[in-house]
């Protein structure tokens, strides 16, 4: 199975990338890192990660899950049409779609959280509600194929929940 993790070129939240990525790799999944216009992305706390694929070159059909990593830099994707289209396409094609911290606003802005339970960093509550999400203050929320998380403290649980969702999908008879 392949997981695409989208990070901001600068100021992604380190643990929101590194903790789920480690869990995915430990489970034997291939992780592909995507970003916008950089070959190396830099986290808020200094982590450096090699970017495997330019965001504009991503085809959602190549992945089983799409994960938007949070952190202050992720606002670059709030109104980025390529990112919004990827979120919409993930839902249309029954992929697992995840977002953590402020990144659930990307999903909200893409229109995929309408009528769905979701969480995010508290600063995003108003936007999620305005876009039709049923906002909860839980650390991690799964509603169907969509998994959202509130921030760095939830990063490990977020990764675990995505792994569970991937296992549910792979064991489905359809």
C-alpha angles and dihedrals in degrees: 000000000000128000122195114208116193117205133179115253088242135016101019111156106262100213092045087063103032101045098050091039090055091049092049093049092046087055089054098255125143112239120204119192118213131185142154120275101330136100093206123032121206125216126222089250094045105268114148121208129184112238112227099188137023110240092237090057096055121117111193089210088073094063141063094205138022118205126188111205117214134219129116093292093061090080084084086077099045092096100015106128093208092055093044091050091050091053091049092047091049090057094044091053097043096247123152109262122196137177132174137197109350093348094088084077086069088059092045091050089049088057095239097117097061107130092000128118110243143159134204142161105307092251088069098051094097093050094047092050091046089054093051103263121144097234119212129181092225118127094235128015130187120193110173108305094345120095122183131178136194104231150297096325089060096047097105094046089046091056092047092051091051089051090052091050091050091051090049091052094046092050093047113114092226 
